[in-house]
Amino acid sequence: MLYIFDLGNVIVDIDFNRVMGVWSDYSRIPLARLQKDFMMGEAFHQHERGEISDTEFASALCHTLNMPLSYEQFAAGWQAVFVSLRPEVIDIMARLREQGHRVVVLSNTNNLHTTHWPALYPQVYATADAVYLSHELGTRKPEPEIYRKVLEAEGFSPSDAVFFDDNEENIRGARQVGITSILVNDKAAITGYFS
C-alpha cells in the first residue's frame, strides 16, 4: 500500500495565529484586524504552486493587508506557523515502512517554508520514503493533478493508496481521483485508523 500523509496539522501542528501575532508586533496593526483580513487568496495559491517567488508573495500579502513590513519581518512571521511535531504520527509512518508499505508526504507549501521546517523537523524526511511539495509539482491540493502526479511517481493505482489530510476540500479532491481518504480532524484520527 501507499500511505500519503499531509504535513500541516497531520504530522506537524501549525497555527496561522502565530504568524499574525508576529506581523502584528512588527507592524503595530491590531492582531484582530489581521486575523479578520487575512485570507488564502490567489497570491497564496500561486505561491503554493511555485508560480510566484517568495518576495512577490510577501509584497502581495503586505499590500493586501496594508502591512508595512520588510521582507525579513514578513518571513519571520511566515515561519512562526510551525508549532510542534506529532511524534505518534512519525511512529506510525516508521511502523508502516517496517511492514513494507510505501510512506510519502504530500504538502501544499511554498519555497519560504521549505527553507525552515526541514531543519526544525528532520524526522519528517528521515521517516518518509519521499516528500512531495506543491510548489515543486506546480499544482496544489485539491487539484486532481497533484494526486495523479504522486500516484504516477510512486507507481500505485488509486485503489492501493490511503491519504490523510486535515482539510475537507483536499479529502474530496483525493476521493475524486479514487484514493481512500481520511479526514484528520483531531489528533486521535490517525492513531484511531490504525488501532
The 8 nearest C-alpha neighbors of each residue, nearest first, counted from 0:
[[1, 159, 100, 160, 101, 2, 161, 155],
 [0, 2, 160, 101, 102, 100, 159, 161],
 [1, 3, 102, 161, 160, 162, 101, 103],
 [4, 2, 162, 103, 104, 161, 102, 163],
 [5, 3, 104, 163, 162, 105, 103, 6],
 [4, 6, 105, 164, 106, 104, 9, 163],
 [7, 5, 10, 9, 106, 11, 4, 8],
 [8, 6, 11, 9, 13, 12, 10, 5],
 [9, 7, 12, 11, 13, 10, 165, 6],
 [8, 10, 7, 6, 11, 5, 164, 165],
 [11, 9, 6, 85, 88, 8, 84, 7],
 [12, 10, 84, 7, 8, 85, 83, 9],
 [13, 11, 8, 82, 83, 7, 84, 81],
 [14, 12, 81, 80, 82, 7, 8, 11],
 [13, 15, 80, 16, 17, 81, 82, 12],
 [14, 16, 18, 17, 80, 19, 13, 79],
 [17, 15, 19, 18, 14, 20, 34, 80],
 [16, 18, 20, 15, 19, 80, 14, 79],
 [19, 17, 76, 15, 79, 16, 80, 20],
 [18, 20, 22, 16, 21, 17, 23, 33],
 [19, 21, 17, 23, 18, 22, 16, 30],
 [20, 22, 76, 24, 19, 23, 18, 25],
 [23, 21, 19, 25, 24, 20, 76, 26],
 [22, 24, 28, 20, 26, 27, 21, 30],
 [23, 25, 21, 22, 27, 26, 20, 28],
 [26, 24, 22, 23, 27, 21, 72, 68],
 [25, 27, 23, 28, 24, 22, 67, 66],
 [28, 26, 23, 24, 25, 29, 22, 30],
 [27, 29, 23, 26, 30, 32, 33, 66],
 [30, 28, 32, 31, 23, 27, 33, 24],
 [29, 31, 33, 23, 32, 34, 20, 28],
 [30, 32, 34, 29, 33, 35, 28, 36],
 [33, 31, 35, 34, 30, 29, 36, 28],
 [34, 32, 36, 30, 35, 31, 37, 19],
 [33, 35, 31, 32, 37, 36, 30, 19],
 [34, 36, 32, 33, 37, 31, 38, 30],
 [37, 35, 33, 34, 32, 38, 64, 63],
 [38, 36, 34, 33, 35, 64, 39, 32],
 [37, 39, 40, 36, 35, 43, 34, 41],
 [38, 40, 43, 41, 37, 44, 42, 60],
 [39, 41, 43, 38, 42, 44, 37, 45],
 [40, 42, 44, 43, 45, 39, 46, 38],
 [43, 41, 45, 44, 40, 46, 56, 59],
 [44, 42, 46, 39, 40, 41, 45, 47],
 [43, 45, 47, 41, 46, 42, 48, 40],
 [46, 44, 42, 50, 48, 47, 43, 51],
 [47, 45, 49, 43, 51, 44, 48, 50],
 [46, 48, 109, 134, 44, 108, 45, 49],
 [49, 47, 134, 137, 138, 45, 46, 50],
 [48, 50, 134, 46, 47, 51, 137, 45],
 [49, 51, 45, 48, 46, 52, 137, 47],
 [50, 52, 46, 49, 45, 55, 56, 53],
 [53, 51, 55, 54, 56, 46, 50, 49],
 [52, 54, 56, 55, 111, 57, 51, 110],
 [53, 55, 57, 56, 52, 58, 70, 51],
 [56, 54, 58, 52, 57, 53, 51, 59],
 [55, 57, 59, 53, 54, 58, 60, 52],
 [58, 56, 54, 60, 55, 59, 61, 53],
 [57, 59, 55, 61, 56, 60, 62, 54],
 [60, 58, 56, 62, 57, 61, 55, 63],
 [59, 61, 63, 57, 62, 58, 64, 56],
 [60, 62, 66, 58, 64, 63, 59, 65],
 [61, 63, 65, 59, 60, 64, 58, 66],
 [64, 62, 60, 61, 65, 59, 66, 37],
 [63, 65, 66, 61, 62, 60, 36, 37],
 [66, 64, 62, 63, 61, 67, 60, 28],
 [65, 67, 61, 64, 68, 26, 62, 28],
 [68, 66, 26, 65, 61, 69, 62, 25],
 [69, 67, 72, 66, 73, 26, 70, 61],
 [68, 70, 72, 71, 73, 67, 74, 57],
 [69, 71, 73, 72, 74, 68, 57, 54],
 [72, 70, 74, 69, 73, 75, 68, 76],
 [73, 71, 75, 69, 74, 70, 68, 76],
 [72, 74, 70, 76, 71, 75, 68, 77],
 [73, 75, 77, 71, 76, 72, 70, 78],
 [76, 74, 72, 78, 73, 77, 71, 79],
 [75, 77, 18, 21, 79, 73, 74, 78],
 [76, 78, 74, 18, 79, 75, 80, 73],
 [79, 77, 75, 80, 76, 74, 112, 81],
 [78, 80, 76, 18, 77, 81, 17, 75],
 [81, 79, 14, 13, 15, 18, 78, 17],
 [82, 80, 13, 79, 83, 12, 14, 78],
 [83, 81, 12, 13, 80, 14, 11, 84],
 [84, 82, 12, 11, 81, 85, 13, 120],
 [83, 85, 11, 86, 10, 12, 120, 82],
 [84, 86, 10, 87, 88, 11, 83, 89],
 [87, 85, 89, 88, 84, 90, 10, 91],
 [86, 88, 90, 89, 85, 91, 190, 10],
 [89, 87, 91, 90, 86, 85, 10, 92],
 [88, 90, 86, 92, 91, 87, 93, 85],
 [91, 89, 87, 93, 88, 92, 94, 86],
 [92, 90, 88, 94, 93, 89, 95, 87],
 [91, 93, 89, 95, 94, 90, 88, 96],
 [94, 92, 90, 96, 91, 95, 126, 89],
 [93, 95, 97, 91, 96, 92, 90, 98],
 [96, 94, 98, 92, 97, 100, 93, 91],
 [97, 95, 100, 99, 93, 98, 94, 101],
 [96, 98, 94, 99, 95, 93, 100, 92],
 [99, 97, 95, 96, 100, 94, 93, 101],
 [100, 98, 96, 97, 95, 101, 0, 94],
 [99, 101, 96, 0, 95, 98, 1, 102],
 [100, 102, 1, 96, 2, 0, 128, 103],
 [103, 101, 2, 127, 128, 1, 3, 100],
 [104, 102, 129, 3, 127, 128, 130, 4],
 [103, 105, 130, 4, 3, 5, 131, 106],
 [106, 104, 131, 5, 132, 4, 130, 3],
 [107, 105, 132, 5, 6, 108, 133, 104],
 [108, 106, 133, 139, 47, 132, 140, 105],
 [107, 109, 47, 106, 133, 132, 134, 112],
 [110, 108, 47, 134, 111, 112, 46, 113],
 [109, 111, 113, 112, 114, 53, 134, 108],
 [112, 110, 114, 113, 109, 53, 115, 74],
 [113, 111, 115, 114, 110, 109, 116, 78],
 [114, 112, 110, 115, 111, 116, 117, 109],
 [113, 115, 112, 111, 110, 116, 117, 118],
 [116, 114, 113, 112, 117, 118, 119, 78],
 [115, 117, 119, 118, 113, 120, 112, 114],
 [118, 116, 120, 121, 119, 115, 113, 114],
 [117, 119, 116, 120, 121, 115, 114, 113],
 [120, 118, 116, 117, 121, 115, 122, 81],
 [119, 121, 117, 122, 118, 116, 123, 84],
 [122, 120, 117, 123, 118, 124, 125, 119],
 [121, 123, 125, 120, 124, 126, 89, 117],
 [124, 122, 126, 121, 125, 120, 127, 89],
 [123, 125, 127, 126, 122, 121, 130, 117],
 [126, 124, 122, 123, 127, 121, 128, 93],
 [125, 127, 123, 124, 93, 122, 92, 128],
 [128, 126, 103, 129, 124, 102, 125, 123],
 [127, 129, 102, 103, 101, 126, 130, 124],
 [130, 128, 103, 127, 104, 131, 102, 124],
 [131, 129, 104, 103, 105, 132, 127, 124],
 [130, 132, 105, 104, 106, 129, 133, 149],
 [133, 131, 106, 135, 134, 105, 107, 108],
 [132, 134, 107, 139, 136, 135, 48, 138],
 [133, 135, 49, 48, 47, 137, 109, 136],
 [134, 136, 133, 132, 137, 49, 48, 131],
 [135, 137, 133, 138, 134, 132, 48, 145],
 [138, 136, 48, 134, 135, 49, 133, 139],
 [139, 137, 48, 136, 133, 145, 144, 142],
 [140, 138, 133, 142, 107, 48, 145, 141],
 [141, 139, 142, 169, 145, 107, 138, 172],
 [140, 142, 169, 172, 168, 139, 143, 173],
 [141, 143, 140, 144, 139, 145, 172, 138],
 [144, 142, 145, 146, 172, 141, 176, 147],
 [145, 143, 147, 142, 146, 148, 138, 139],
 [144, 146, 148, 147, 143, 138, 139, 142],
 [147, 145, 149, 148, 144, 143, 150, 173],
 [148, 146, 144, 150, 145, 149, 151, 143],
 [147, 149, 151, 145, 146, 150, 152, 144],
 [150, 148, 152, 146, 151, 147, 153, 145],
 [151, 149, 147, 153, 155, 148, 152, 154],
 [150, 152, 154, 148, 153, 149, 147, 155],
 [153, 151, 149, 150, 154, 148, 155, 147],
 [154, 152, 150, 151, 155, 149, 1, 101],
 [153, 155, 151, 152, 150, 156, 149, 1],
 [156, 154, 150, 153, 159, 157, 151, 1],
 [155, 157, 158, 159, 150, 154, 160, 151],
 [158, 156, 178, 177, 160, 159, 155, 176],
 [159, 157, 156, 160, 178, 177, 179, 155],
 [160, 158, 0, 157, 156, 1, 155, 161],
 [161, 159, 1, 157, 158, 178, 0, 2],
 [162, 160, 179, 2, 180, 178, 3, 1],
 [161, 163, 3, 180, 4, 2, 181, 179],
 [164, 162, 181, 4, 180, 5, 182, 3],
 [165, 163, 5, 182, 183, 166, 170, 9],
 [164, 166, 183, 182, 184, 8, 9, 167],
 [167, 165, 169, 168, 164, 170, 182, 183],
 [168, 166, 170, 169, 171, 182, 165, 164],
 [167, 169, 171, 170, 166, 141, 172, 140],
 [170, 168, 141, 172, 166, 171, 167, 140],
 [169, 171, 167, 173, 168, 172, 180, 174],
 [172, 170, 174, 168, 169, 173, 167, 175],
 [173, 171, 141, 169, 175, 170, 174, 143],
 [172, 174, 176, 170, 175, 178, 171, 169],
 [173, 175, 177, 178, 171, 176, 172, 170],
 [176, 174, 172, 177, 173, 171, 178, 143],
 [175, 177, 173, 174, 178, 143, 172, 157],
 [178, 176, 174, 157, 175, 158, 173, 179],
 [177, 179, 157, 174, 173, 160, 176, 180],
 [180, 178, 161, 174, 162, 160, 177, 181],
 [181, 179, 162, 170, 161, 178, 163, 174],
 [180, 182, 163, 162, 183, 164, 179, 170],
 [181, 183, 164, 165, 184, 163, 170, 167],
 [184, 182, 165, 188, 164, 185, 181, 163],
 [183, 185, 165, 182, 188, 186, 166, 187],
 [186, 184, 187, 183, 188, 165, 189, 8],
 [185, 187, 188, 184, 189, 183, 9, 190],
 [186, 188, 190, 185, 191, 189, 183, 184],
 [189, 187, 191, 183, 185, 186, 190, 192],
 [190, 188, 192, 191, 187, 193, 183, 186],
 [189, 191, 193, 187, 192, 188, 194, 88],
 [192, 190, 188, 194, 189, 193, 187, 186],
 [191, 193, 189, 190, 194, 188, 187, 181],
 [192, 194, 190, 191, 189, 91, 188, 95],
 [193, 191, 192, 190, 189, 188, 187, 91]]
